[in-house]
């Protein structure tokens, strides 16, 4: 009979590590658990028509929502790089 390996889960595995921005700036935690551990809808996917760009206030800044070439809704910061 073949043996199988199983992973043991520990309390430290339960919480993901803090998210860091690519530029090295840490996301400041706000509220219970902080923004990095929660989902906040900016809009519904059905609200974004192909070719449309929607601006939204989001968390403590501005964001835009649009559909990519594949048709998937995308949310990004409303600032030029």
C-alpha positions in Angstrom: 0.0 0.0 0.0 1.4 3.4 -1.0 1.9 6.0 1.7 0.7 9.5 1.4 2.0 12.8 2.9 -0.3 15.2 4.6 0.4 18.8 5.6 -0.1 19.8 9.2 -1.8 23.2 9.6 -0.7 25.4 12.5 -2.2 28.6 13.9 0.5 30.6 12.2 -0.6 29.3 8.8 -4.1 30.7 9.3 -3.3 34.3 8.7 -1.7 35.4 5.4 1.4 37.7 5.6 0.9 41.4 5.4 0.6 42.6 1.8 3.3 45.0 0.5 3.0 47.3 -2.4 5.6 46.7 -5.2 7.2 50.0 -4.5 7.9 48.8 -0.9 5.2 50.9 0.8 3.2 49.0 3.3 -0.6 49.2 3.1 -1.7 50.8 6.4 -4.2 48.6 8.2 -7.6 50.1 8.9 -10.5 48.5 10.6 -10.7 45.0 12.0 -8.0 43.0 10.2 -7.1 45.8 7.9 -7.9 46.4 4.2 -5.5 43.7 3.1 -7.6 40.9 4.5 -11.1 42.0 3.2 -13.0 42.4 0.0 -14.6 45.7 -0.8 -16.7 45.8 -4.0 -16.2 49.0 -6.1 -19.1 48.0 -8.4 -20.8 45.0 -9.9 -19.3 43.3 -13.0 -22.7 43.9 -14.7 -22.2 47.7 -14.2 -19.2 47.8 -16.6 -20.1 47.6 -20.3 -17.4 46.8 -22.9 -15.5 49.9 -23.8 -16.8 51.8 -20.7 -14.5 53.3 -18.0 -16.1 54.0 -14.6 -14.4 56.2 -12.0 -15.2 55.3 -8.3 -14.0 56.5 -4.9 -12.4 53.4 -3.4 -11.0 52.9 0.1 -9.1 56.2 0.7 -8.5 57.0 -3.0 -9.9 56.9 -6.5 -10.1 53.9 -8.8 -11.2 53.1 -12.4 -13.0 50.0 -13.6 -13.0 48.8 -17.2 -13.1 45.6 -19.2 -9.8 44.3 -20.7 -9.6 42.7 -24.1 -10.6 39.3 -22.7 -13.8 40.9 -21.3 -12.7 40.6 -17.7 -13.6 43.5 -15.4 -10.4 45.2 -14.1 -10.0 47.7 -11.2 -6.9 49.9 -11.0 -5.8 53.1 -9.3 -7.0 56.3 -11.1 -3.5 57.7 -11.4 -1.0 57.8 -14.2 2.3 55.9 -13.5 
